[in-house]
Amino acid sequence: MKTRFKKNAKIIDVVITAVAGMLSVGIMFYAIGHFGLKESWPELVLNLFYVACLAMIGMYFFNRIDSLRFNYWCSISVGMTVLLRDILFPPPLAYYSLHLACFTLAVLLLCTLTFFYARKDWKSYTKGNLWVIFLIDAAIALLYNVDIYLEPFSEYTDYLLTEIWIRPTITYGLVACFVTEKKSVDYNKQMI
């Protein structure tokens, strides 16, 4: 099978993202089974979006999906996880200032993803602009991580520490894929 990327560094980026993402999602599916669907159904919904992103990364890697569809559906999937986990149903945090910071960063990330997709010539987005998406997501995860360490440890702690880093891992892979795109897309010829 032909791969989209020829440089070993880019292949390693995508493979590490895929393996880390699949391992993390697998751990969360185990947690759903362990704690029961009644208690952990929101994680199941989020994991479905994460699995969709990982599947699209694989399809993109092996040239089974074009750049336009990859950009569109990954932006939608990551945006939905931001909307669900961080904006509509945010987890209770120890301090209001942490909640406010996470909420503000989540809105900024959602706006960044929307702006990224809405651009007519999205492939002209600079590498720095793309890395901002990852950095905002990593900052959100870091703040959640701080909150987890401020609260008493429980049987959920290990799973929460895994879950908060899934999306930044996937976002890193998406950005690594997007950064490679150079040519512009003719939107009149491609349909979603």
TAPE-V565563 format. One record per residue. N is the residue number from 1. RES is the residue in one letter. OMEGA is omega in radians with two decimals (* if undefined). Layout:
# TAPE-V565563
n=N res=RES omega=OMEGA
n=N res=RES omega=OMEGA
This chain:
# TAPE-V565563
n=1 res=M omega=3.08
n=2 res=K omega=3.07
n=3 res=T omega=-3.12
n=4 res=R omega=-3.05
n=5 res=F omega=-3.13
n=6 res=K omega=-3.12
n=7 res=K omega=-3.12
n=8 res=N omega=3.14
n=9 res=A omega=-3.13
n=10 res=K omega=3.11
n=11 res=I omega=3.13
n=12 res=I omega=3.09
n=13 res=D omega=-3.09
n=14 res=V omega=-3.12
n=15 res=V omega=3.12
n=16 res=I omega=3.10
n=17 res=T omega=-3.10
n=18 res=A omega=-3.12
n=19 res=V omega=3.13
n=20 res=A omega=3.12
n=21 res=G omega=-3.14
n=22 res=M omega=3.11
n=23 res=L omega=-3.14
n=24 res=S omega=3.12
n=25 res=V omega=3.08
n=26 res=G omega=3.09
n=27 res=I omega=-3.14
n=28 res=M omega=3.04
n=29 res=F omega=3.05
n=30 res=Y omega=3.13
n=31 res=A omega=3.11
n=32 res=I omega=3.10
n=33 res=G omega=-3.11
n=34 res=H omega=-3.08
n=35 res=F omega=3.12
n=36 res=G omega=-3.09
n=37 res=L omega=-3.12
n=38 res=K omega=-3.09
n=39 res=E omega=-2.99
n=40 res=S omega=-3.12
n=41 res=W omega=3.11
n=42 res=P omega=3.11
n=43 res=E omega=3.11
n=44 res=L omega=3.12
n=45 res=V omega=3.12
n=46 res=L omega=-3.14
n=47 res=N omega=3.09
n=48 res=L omega=3.08
n=49 res=F omega=3.12
n=50 res=Y omega=3.11
n=51 res=V omega=3.10
n=52 res=A omega=3.12
n=53 res=C omega=3.14
n=54 res=L omega=3.10
n=55 res=A omega=3.13
n=56 res=M omega=3.06
n=57 res=I omega=3.10
n=58 res=G omega=3.12
n=59 res=M omega=3.12
n=60 res=Y omega=3.14
n=61 res=F omega=-3.12
n=62 res=F omega=3.07
n=63 res=N omega=3.12
n=64 res=R omega=3.13
n=65 res=I omega=-3.11
n=66 res=D omega=-3.04
n=67 res=S omega=-3.10
n=68 res=L omega=3.13
n=69 res=R omega=3.11
n=70 res=F omega=3.14
n=71 res=N omega=-3.07
n=72 res=Y omega=-3.02
n=73 res=W omega=3.07
n=74 res=C omega=3.08
n=75 res=S omega=3.11
n=76 res=I omega=-3.09
n=77 res=S omega=3.12
n=78 res=V omega=3.11
n=79 res=G omega=3.11
n=80 res=M omega=3.12
n=81 res=T omega=3.09
n=82 res=V omega=-3.12
n=83 res=L omega=-3.08
n=84 res=L omega=-3.01
n=85 res=R omega=-2.96
n=86 res=D omega=-3.07
n=87 res=I omega=-3.10
n=88 res=L omega=-3.09
n=89 res=F omega=-3.11
n=90 res=P omega=3.10
n=91 res=P omega=3.10
n=92 res=P omega=-3.12
n=93 res=L omega=-3.06
n=94 res=A omega=-3.07
n=95 res=Y omega=-3.14
n=96 res=Y omega=3.13
n=97 res=S omega=3.07
n=98 res=L omega=3.11
n=99 res=H omega=-3.13
n=100 res=L omega=3.12
n=101 res=A omega=3.12
n=102 res=C omega=-3.14
n=103 res=F omega=3.14
n=104 res=T omega=3.12
n=105 res=L omega=3.12
n=106 res=A omega=3.09
n=107 res=V omega=3.10
n=108 res=L omega=3.11
n=109 res=L omega=3.12
n=110 res=L omega=3.09
n=111 res=C omega=3.12
n=112 res=T omega=3.10
n=113 res=L omega=3.13
n=114 res=T omega=3.12
n=115 res=F omega=3.14
n=116 res=F omega=-3.12
n=117 res=Y omega=-3.03
n=118 res=A omega=-3.14
n=119 res=R omega=-3.14
n=120 res=K omega=-3.14
n=121 res=D omega=-3.01
n=122 res=W omega=3.13
n=123 res=K omega=3.08
n=124 res=S omega=3.08
n=125 res=Y omega=-3.09
n=126 res=T omega=3.11
n=127 res=K omega=3.11
n=128 res=G omega=3.10
n=129 res=N omega=-3.14
n=130 res=L omega=-3.12
n=131 res=W omega=3.08
n=132 res=V omega=3.11
n=133 res=I omega=3.13
n=134 res=F omega=-3.08
n=135 res=L omega=3.09
n=136 res=I omega=3.14
n=137 res=D omega=3.11
n=138 res=A omega=3.10
n=139 res=A omega=3.08
n=140 res=I omega=3.14
n=141 res=A omega=3.13
n=142 res=L omega=3.10
n=143 res=L omega=3.05
n=144 res=Y omega=3.12
n=145 res=N omega=3.09
n=146 res=V omega=3.14
n=147 res=D omega=-3.13
n=148 res=I omega=3.14
n=149 res=Y omega=3.09
n=150 res=L omega=-3.13
n=151 res=E omega=3.11
n=152 res=P omega=3.13
n=153 res=F omega=3.09
n=154 res=S omega=3.13
n=155 res=E omega=3.13
n=156 res=Y omega=-2.97
n=157 res=T omega=-3.11
n=158 res=D omega=3.14
n=159 res=Y omega=3.10
n=160 res=L omega=3.12
n=161 res=L omega=3.08
n=162 res=T omega=-3.03
n=163 res=E omega=-3.06
n=164 res=I omega=-3.12
n=165 res=W omega=3.13
n=166 res=I omega=-3.06
n=167 res=R omega=3.07
n=168 res=P omega=3.08
n=169 res=T omega=3.12
n=170 res=I omega=3.12
n=171 res=T omega=3.08
n=172 res=Y omega=3.12
n=173 res=G omega=3.13
n=174 res=L omega=3.13
n=175 res=V omega=3.10
n=176 res=A omega=3.09
n=177 res=C omega=-3.10
n=178 res=F omega=-3.07
n=179 res=V omega=-3.08
n=180 res=T omega=-3.07
n=181 res=E omega=-3.11
n=182 res=K omega=-3.04
n=183 res=K omega=3.09
n=184 res=S omega=-3.10
n=185 res=V omega=3.03
n=186 res=D omega=-3.07
n=187 res=Y omega=3.13
n=188 res=N omega=-3.10
n=189 res=K omega=-3.10
n=190 res=Q omega=3.12
n=191 res=M omega=-3.14
n=192 res=I omega=*
